[in-house]
Amino acid sequence: MPAADLATFEDRFSRAARGVRARLLLRRMTAGAAVGLVAGAAAAGALWSIRAGELRPWSAALGLLGALAGAAVALRRRWTDEEVALFLDARLGAGEAIVTALEARRSEADRGGPRGTILRAAAEALSRADRRALRVRWLERWYGAGALAAAGVAWASLAPLPPEPPAPPAPPGAEIVRLPGLLGLEKIEALETLGGRDAAQEERLRGLAAEARKLRADLARGVERRDAQARVARLRDDLAAERLRLGDRANRPGREAAVGKLAERQLSGAAKALGDGDLAEFDREMQKLANQQEAESRRAAREALEEAARAAREKGAEALARALEAQRELFAKREASAQALRELARELDGKLSDEARRDLEEFGRSGDPEAQRRLAESLGKALEGLDADERRRLAERLEQRMEGSGGSGASPMTREQLEELARRLRTPEGRAELEEQLRELARPEASPDAQRERGLGEAERGGAEAERGLGGVPMPGGGTSGGGEEPGRGGSERGSPGAGPSPSGGDPSAPGGPGSRKDHGRGAHGGETPRVDGREVRSKASGRLGGGAPLHGATTGRAPARAGETAEQAGSGALGEVGPGEVEGMDRSEVPEEYREHVGRYFQP
Amino acid sequence: MSDDATSFPARLERASAATRALRDAIGQMIVGQVAVVDQVLWALLGGGHVLLEGAPGLGKTLLVKTLASALDLSFSRIQFTPDLMPSDVTGTNVLVLGGAAGGAGRFELHRGPIFGQVVLADEINRATPKTQSALLEAMAEHAVTIAGTRHPLEEPFFVLATQNPIEMEGTYPLPEAQLDRFLLKVVIPDPTEDELTAILERTTAHAVALPSRILGRDDVLALRALCRDVAVAEPVTRYAARLVSASSPDAPGASDLVKRALRYGAGVRGGQALVLAAKAVALLEGRAQVAFSDVQRVAAPVLRHRLIRSFEGEADGVTTDAVVASLVGGVPARPEGVERALQGR
């Protein structure tokens, strides 16, 4: 009988357990499929949004994967017999007879024990059971999300794809430009003919020219605009650095010493020009000094140049010292030329026009090279106007002056100069040579450094021009400013234009504007701004930016200095250079006079 | 015939009939209090002792006297008072002089009331702890030691102690460790209006005779043996163990209420009492195995006097019954997956 009870229980329990486990498997598969379909709907939506149209239907496969995963989970977490028995006991209200029977079936049959009773009670509970009562609920309300997700997958698979978004705009400057004839680069290329102060500078100038040539070639083939703009900007940076090289860390002490020496000799104009690093202006100032009539002034200028060159060399500014020595040699040559002009003018005194006389007067007073040019031209015209007798008499007077001087030096010209001048006047070839020489004097020779300075300025302007040609707005360059003390080259009635290359580039027909604080302006200042006829204030400046020479001292390029650096730390590069306003800044400062030397020594680099 | 008589179903049938008759007999004397009667029977079948707590006049003594009468066991009653001595409970050796012949005297054991089979320890909390301990030792050991001699008590030995919860002056509350000796602590509720009406009618008429013998000593011992034979599945035992563990505030999974309101949980004796009392419940229900519901039914009377409240619990007025209810409600009987599947019906 107990064996029969056991068999009955085993049979009924096995059947019931199979049913429970099957429903559990179904439940987990359904849950997995629902989760998979929800994920599939999300994937389909994502695919739709990225317009991967052909992949959308495949997202439904996630539902199948979910069902398989649910089956795997169900098999992995398959209920044990004990768990099934506990479930059945609870469902059937069997008072834990089934789970107790599971344990009892493993125990040995005992006569007075409860085993048989328990097995029988469990079997009866299982036999009484309503099959529906044994079912594990396999549908949950939230599985409806799976159905909705399936519909979502279908919709996302069938819905038309969203329109293509507009292509992202190309980054600014990425377009290819082909500009074989970009203006301005030729001025940089011309640097290779300029010649350097030394081999290193010559090499640098050739490098700049080569880079400009290479850029021109690249532009002819086609290059990204931003790349071309960057290369032009680098060229401009290098040009600005080259112009400021005499004021760099190595040359700065020497330049300050040289400026000091010039200032000691009251050569303020030359000192300021050298302090600004403006060698062209410095050359002009020295030309003025060489043209001066007073020998004492010229001697002082010569000595100042010698002292400045010596001081620069002592401070290690070898390049500057050489430049000053070259200036000194040129100074002697100019001095002689100016003397010759004056001597000839004196001999031709009766033949000179009123304009030539004014030029002679101005030449003697200011030594202005422009006055020198006009005087030389007037002398040439006067020579052309002399007949043969007058020229002979002129030669004789020159010989008498030569004999009268007896080489004693009473004449400002040397004996050799007078002999040469007389000889030329006697022969037609000599006259032609003399006229040619006067024409040469009308074009005063600039110093090599001044020529180089002008060449670099031209190159900088060329760089700005090239930058404009590439569509960029050029930063102001560090070019040489106009003289600033005199009116610009406008067509003023007096016609005493500023000597420097004026940035204004004015219309010759327009009235000249005020040139400096000393010039209160003689031109017309009338005019008015036309009324803007519009509904709102919206205007656009159409003036040329940076059309003239760049402002001097403007910072260009990248600054190597870093935030937090102190004044004790010598800078390098453009920002580290001393500015013109800093020269003798200590003397102008509010530091009490008795402490200025001490403080100055402290800040001396 | 004998095979049938000794088989488990036959024993179970006899036990059901006997307990049914016992219930009916007690029911004739006691109005209502069905749950109290059942709980006393659980203790009787489980072989434990009962601490009855209730207000005066709720029939505690009558219940015990009725039970003793129906069981045909020797009954003794000890009225605990503060001057009661341990020897008054256990008995003592007295010197008996020689007879007329003038022989030598000898000591004779005068057994105390503890030597009864059904002992009513009335108002146990009125005695001093020394006297209480004499009783509690007998309850644990089923034996007493008098003058160095150990005297086993006659089985079945069944103590029913009463105490009055509202009168605290001049009482000595039982120490928690000794409360553990009681299998159940039965709280006698106040009668309902109908029950009170019936009590008044019944007690103000002529006295009713106590029931005659229904179960003898052997019957009680057989019932106790049968109770021990009731099967308990391992998940049910584990459930009882989880309940006991969850009552400890130091347990990792203890609830916030347990941590806050309890100082000590039920110990091993509590778990043993849970299973034993659950077996008795199953036996009274005529089942050969214990169900989860049996454990849940006995949880309150088994655990309420074993849980020691913390100061915070006492201050907040958290009763041990409330804690037991939270344990029964919070500790799942079945594995989590099965519970989830059942809730999903």
Interface residues (C-beta under 8 A of the other chain):
Chain A: L24 R77 W79 E82 E83 L86 F87 D89 A90 R91 G95 E96 A97 V99 T100 A101 L102 E103 A104 R111 G112 G113 P114 R115 G116 T117 I118 A121 V136 R137 E140
Chain B: D3 T6 S7 F8 P9 R11 L12 D229 V230 A231 V232 A233 E234 P235 V236 A282 E285 R287 A288 Q289 V290 A291 F292 S293 D294 R334 P335 G337 V338 A341 L342 G344 R345
